[in-house]
Amino acid sequence: MSLWVQPKRYRRRIIWVFLFLVSVIYIVYSWEAGSPVPNCFQKGHTYGDDDKVLDDIQQTAPQPTEDGRNIFFHETSCLKDGIIHLNARQACAIESAARANPDWNIFALFAAPVGFRNYTTEPIIDALLEYKNVHLRYVNLTTYANDTPLEEWMQNGEIYRSSYMNSHLSDVMRYLTLYKYGGTYLDLDVIVRQSFEKLEPNYAGAESVRWVAAGVMNFEPNGHGHELADMCVRDLLANFNGKDWGNNGPGVITRVLQKYCHTRSTVHMTRERCRHFTVHPIKAFYAIGFEDYKQFFEEKYLDQALATLNQSIVVHVWNKFSKDHPVLVGSRVAYGVLADQHCPKVYRSCGKIF
């Protein structure tokens, strides 16, 4: 009896091992570079005769002016219905940039073909489009990286395997856009308080002594600015990590500037040391750190927050942490007060909750 059971059990183990190896091979093959990865950004949508579809940014590309007066925002959520969507806070960021920089072109870029149904829009988007310098475009992710160092990498679909795809796609797009066109990139969770006119081109802002943040960046379209943008996309190509949330955003600009400026401290990243690039101090763009984000949302912190932000050019509100904190329109919280001042059309058209 034992002479029969043992070979039978042995054969069963061989079968299980074989099935396991087949499964492993299938998974590896399915995820190898170059294999197709389905994603909703490539999904086509059907539009009617009365619908309005956004233009491809590559077909109506911004002029790479010498002074780089182009400001870019990226909306990288997957808009599955093919309709433009912006929440009030995103629209506020765009309006504040347009109001503070009326002679600059503001581009809001969507990571998929999107448009309006029957030319109707949401009130906050209507408010945005009252600004003649605001332009809505979409990005064709299939071709956007063509003729750049990221062309083959994007075609391989590595970005769609990321554990933080929307966030990492935003990271990739910001560096790629600045490489292609130059200008200023801004996160969609900011309020612009002052004009960028007085800032010398080629800059970012310190978040801490260790980290340069990627929420506000400016590169000239050529010269030293383009050199740094090229270094950033190549660092992204070499060090992309789909399992690390911060590696591909602030990680890129921090690593590049540590090498470029020959220092690991943001305090020492001066324009003289960094060869025509400035890392502005924390107070310029990130005066209230993410650990204190609640100062934007509680009335007891209003005076303290406004005093802290007094010298800020841009206010960053840390959407990752603050997105679930509502602001009652008309309340005396710092975020609401700033919105009323710097994005009044959106703030007054968003309803009861901002």
Residue pairs with C-beta under 8 A, 6 or more apart in sequence:
29 35
31 161
33 156
33 157
33 158
34 155
34 156
34 157
35 157
36 157
37 157
37 160
37 161
39 78
39 157
39 160
39 165
40 78
40 80
40 112
41 78
41 111
41 112
41 141
42 112
42 141
42 142
43 80
43 112
44 113
45 81
45 82
45 113
45 114
47 53
47 82
47 115
47 117
48 117
48 118
50 118
50 119
51 115
51 116
51 117
51 118
51 119
52 115
52 116
52 119
53 113
53 114
53 115
54 84
54 110
54 113
54 114
54 115
54 136
54 137
54 138
55 137
55 138
56 113
56 137
56 138
56 139
56 140
57 107
57 109
57 137
57 138
57 139
57 144
58 139
58 140
58 143
58 144
60 137
61 180
61 181
62 70
62 105
62 107
62 181
62 183
63 70
64 70
64 181
64 182
64 183
64 221
64 222
65 221
66 220
66 221
66 222
67 201
68 182
68 183
68 184
68 201
68 218
68 219
68 220
68 221
68 225
69 101
69 103
69 104
69 105
69 183
70 104
70 105
70 107
70 181
70 182
70 183
70 184
71 97
71 101
71 104
71 105
71 106
71 107
71 183
71 184
71 185
71 186
71 196
72 107
72 109
72 174
72 177
72 178
72 181
72 183
72 184
72 185
72 186
73 90
73 93
73 94
73 97
73 106
73 107
73 108
73 109
73 185
73 186
73 187
73 188
74 109
74 111
74 139
74 170
74 173
74 174
74 177
74 185
74 188
75 86
75 90
75 108
75 109
75 110
75 111
75 188
76 111
76 166
76 167
76 169
76 170
76 173
77 85
77 111
77 166
78 111
78 112
78 166
79 85
79 110
79 112
79 114
82 112
82 113
82 114
82 115
83 114
83 115
83 116
83 117
84 110
84 114
84 115
84 116
84 121
84 125
84 136
85 122
86 94
86 108
86 122
86 124
86 125
86 128
87 124
88 124
88 346
88 347
88 350
88 351
88 353
88 354
89 188
89 189
89 317
89 319
89 354
90 188
90 189
91 124
91 125
91 127
91 128
91 343
91 346
91 350
92 191
92 339
92 342
92 343
92 346
92 347
92 354
93 186
93 187
93 188
93 189
93 190
93 191
93 192
93 343
94 106
94 108
94 128
94 134
94 188
95 127
95 128
95 131
95 134
95 342
95 343
95 345
95 346
96 190
96 191
96 192
96 193
96 342
96 343
97 104
97 106
97 186
97 192
98 106
98 128
98 131
98 133
98 134
99 131
99 192
99 342
99 343
100 192
100 193
100 194
100 195
100 196
100 342
101 133
101 192
101 195
101 196
101 197
102 133
103 133
104 133
104 196
105 133
105 135
106 131
106 133
106 134
106 135
107 135
107 136
107 137
108 128
108 134
108 135
108 136
108 137
109 137
109 138
109 139
109 173
109 177
110 136
110 137
110 138
110 139
111 138
111 139
111 141
111 169
111 173
112 138
112 139
112 141
113 138
113 140
114 138
121 129
123 349
123 350
124 346
124 349
124 350
126 349
127 345
127 346
127 348
127 349
128 134
128 345
128 346
129 136
130 345
139 173
141 154
142 155
144 154
144 173
144 176
144 180
145 151
145 153
145 154
145 155
145 176
148 176
148 179
148 180
148 233
149 179
149 230
149 233
149 234
149 237
150 172
150 176
150 233
150 236
150 237
153 237
153 240
154 172
158 240
158 242
159 165
159 168
159 169
159 172
159 242
161 242
162 168
162 169
162 242
162 243
163 242
163 243
164 242
164 245
167 245
167 249
168 240
168 242
168 248
168 249
170 249
171 214
171 236
171 248
171 249
171 252
172 236
172 248
174 185
174 214
174 217
174 249
175 229
175 232
175 233
175 236
175 252
176 233
177 183
177 185
178 185
178 217
178 219
178 229
178 232
179 219
179 226
179 229
179 230
179 232
179 233
181 221
182 219
182 220
182 221
182 222
182 225
182 226
182 229
183 218
183 219
183 221
184 196
184 216
184 217
184 218
185 214
185 216
185 217
185 218
186 192
186 215
186 216
186 314
187 215
187 216
187 316
187 319
188 319
189 215
189 316
189 317
189 318
189 319
189 322
190 215
190 216
190 285
190 314
190 315
190 316
190 317
191 314
191 315
191 317
191 338
191 339
191 342
191 343
192 313
192 314
192 315
192 342
193 309
193 312
193 313
193 314
193 315
193 338
193 342
194 312
194 313
194 314
196 218
196 313
199 218
199 278
199 313
200 271
200 278
201 218
201 219
201 220
201 225
202 218
202 219
202 220
202 224
202 225
202 228
202 276
202 277
202 278
203 217
203 218
203 277
203 278
203 279
203 280
204 212
204 213
204 214
204 216
204 217
204 218
204 253
204 257
204 277
204 278
204 279
204 280
205 212
205 213
205 215
205 216
205 279
205 280
205 281
205 282
205 284
205 285
205 286
205 314
206 212
206 213
206 266
206 267
206 269
206 279
206 280
206 281
206 282
206 286
207 213
207 250
207 266
207 282
207 286
207 289
208 266
208 282
208 289
209 265
209 266
209 267
210 254
210 264
210 265
210 266
211 250
211 254
211 266
212 250
212 253
212 254
212 257
212 266
212 269
212 279
213 250
213 253
213 285
213 286
213 316
214 249
214 250
214 252
214 253
215 285
215 286
215 314
215 316
216 285
216 314
216 316
217 253
218 225
219 225
219 226
219 228
219 229
220 226
223 276
224 275
224 276
224 277
228 256
228 260
228 277
231 256
231 259
231 260
232 252
232 253
232 256
235 252
235 255
235 256
236 248
236 252
239 247
239 248
239 251
239 252
239 255
240 247
240 248
241 247
241 248
244 251
257 269
257 274
257 277
257 279
258 264
260 274
260 275
260 277
261 268
261 269
261 273
261 274
261 275
261 277
261 279
262 273
263 269
263 273
266 279
269 277
269 278
269 279
270 278
270 279
271 277
271 278
280 313
282 289
283 311
283 312
284 311
284 312
284 313
284 314
285 312
285 313
285 314
285 316
286 316
287 308
287 309
287 311
287 312
287 315
288 295
288 296
288 305
288 308
288 309
288 315
288 316
290 318
290 320
290 321
293 317
293 318
293 321
293 322
293 325
294 301
294 322
294 325
295 301
295 304
295 305
295 308
295 334
296 305
296 317
296 322
296 325
296 333
296 334
296 335
297 322
297 325
297 327
297 333
297 334
297 335
298 333
299 331
299 332
299 333
301 333
301 334
302 332
302 333
302 334
302 337
305 334
306 334
306 337
309 315
309 334
309 338
315 338
317 335
326 353
326 354
327 333
327 335
327 336
327 339
327 353
327 354
328 336
328 352
328 353
328 354
329 336
329 347
329 348
329 350
329 351
329 352
329 353
329 354
330 336
335 354
336 347
336 354
339 346
339 347
339 354
340 347
347 354
